[in-house]
Amino acid sequence: MLKGRGDAAQAGAESIGLDVVDNGSIDRTGTTCVPQLQHMKDAGATVVALSTIGVEATMIKEAQSIGFSPKWIGNGFG
């Protein structure tokens, strides 16, 4: 997710009373999302909102590999 979009999404979520425990962006040049996923898991995230195209399957698979199974929501993916 683009950092600016993530910040805007966080502000919107907080404005309606949601507890945002983490806000991260993905380095598209990286080979894994595990560090970001582990950070979200450690922060206690139970729902992850994605605004991405093309990395969702990898992220979900990597999340499962570290025992992280949040509810996935967002746009740009099925």
C-alpha positions in Angstrom: 0.0 0.0 0.0 1.2 3.5 -0.7 2.2 5.1 2.6 0.0 8.2 2.0 -3.0 6.0 1.3 -2.3 3.9 4.4 -2.1 7.1 6.5 -5.4 8.3 5.1 -7.1 5.0 5.7 -5.8 5.0 9.3 -7.2 8.5 9.9 -10.5 7.5 8.4 -10.7 4.3 10.5 -9.8 6.1 13.7 -12.4 8.8 13.0 -15.1 6.2 13.2 -13.8 4.7 16.3 -11.7 1.7 15.1 -8.6 0.8 17.0 -5.7 0.8 14.5 -2.8 -1.2 15.9 -0.4 -0.9 12.9 -0.1 0.8 9.6 2.5 -0.6 7.2 3.5 -0.4 3.6 5.0 -3.0 1.3 8.3 -2.7 -0.3 7.5 -4.0 -3.8 11.2 -4.7 -4.4 11.4 -7.0 -1.4 11.2 -10.8 -1.6 8.9 -11.3 1.4 6.3 -9.6 3.5 7.0 -11.6 6.6 8.5 -8.8 8.6 5.4 -6.6 8.1 3.1 -9.5 8.8 5.0 -10.4 11.9 4.8 -6.8 13.1 1.0 -6.8 12.6 0.7 -10.1 14.3 2.8 -8.9 17.3 0.7 -5.7 17.4 -2.5 -7.8 17.9 -4.1 -7.1 14.5 -7.3 -9.2 13.9 -8.3 -7.5 10.7 -5.9 -6.5 7.9 -7.2 -4.0 5.3 -5.3 -4.3 2.0 -5.2 -1.8 -0.9 -3.0 -3.7 -3.2 -2.9 -5.6 -6.5 -0.7 -8.6 -7.2 0.7 -9.4 -3.7 -2.3 -10.6 -1.8 -1.9 -14.4 -2.5 1.7 -14.1 -1.3 0.8 -12.1 1.8 -1.9 -14.5 2.8 0.3 -17.6 2.2 3.2 -16.0 4.2 0.8 -15.0 7.0 -0.4 -18.6 7.3 3.3 -19.7 7.4 3.9 -17.7 10.6 0.5 -18.6 12.2 -1.1 -15.2 11.5 -4.7 -15.6 10.4 -6.5 -12.2 10.5 -9.7 -11.3 8.6 -8.6 -9.9 5.2 -10.5 -7.0 3.8 -9.8 -4.4 1.1 -10.0 -3.5 -2.5 -8.2 -4.6 -5.6 -8.3 -8.3 -4.9 -10.9 -11.1 -4.8 
